[in-house]
Amino acid sequence: MGAYKNASQAFEKAIALQPKLRDAYFDLGLVDVIQGNVEDARVRYGQAVKSFGKYDGAADLLHQLIQSKYQVGVAQTILAEFF
């Protein structure tokens, strides 16, 4: 759990330093997906898509989770809603 918190903090710091850093916004959502936090992931991906539009790289990472059979339900929910 600590690694995910650290990752989230690093992405948030990156955004604070560079507010147009698209990948950091999507990666925050990905951390939430990996942890199974569907509601938090919805908020993060919603903000990212609103700010930057749909991003194929983010969708690809979600597809990779599904293929790995990891947090399949959460990843599918986010894909269906935002991509």
Rosetta blueprint (number, residue, H / E / L):
1 M L
2 G H
3 A H
4 Y H
5 K H
6 N H
7 A H
8 S H
9 Q H
10 A H
11 F H
12 E H
13 K H
14 A H
15 I H
16 A H
17 L H
18 Q L
19 P L
20 K L
21 L L
22 R H
23 D H
24 A H
25 Y H
26 F H
27 D H
28 L H
29 G H
30 L H
31 V H
32 D H
33 V H
34 I H
35 Q H
36 G L
37 N L
38 V H
39 E H
40 D H
41 A H
42 R H
43 V H
44 R H
45 Y H
46 G H
47 Q H
48 A H
49 V H
50 K H
51 S H
52 F H
53 G L
54 K L
55 Y L
56 D H
57 G H
58 A H
59 A H
60 D H
61 L H
62 L H
63 H H
64 Q H
65 L H
66 I H
67 Q H
68 S L
69 K L
70 Y L
71 Q L
72 V H
73 G H
74 V H
75 A H
76 Q H
77 T H
78 I H
79 L H
80 A H
81 E H
82 F H
83 F L
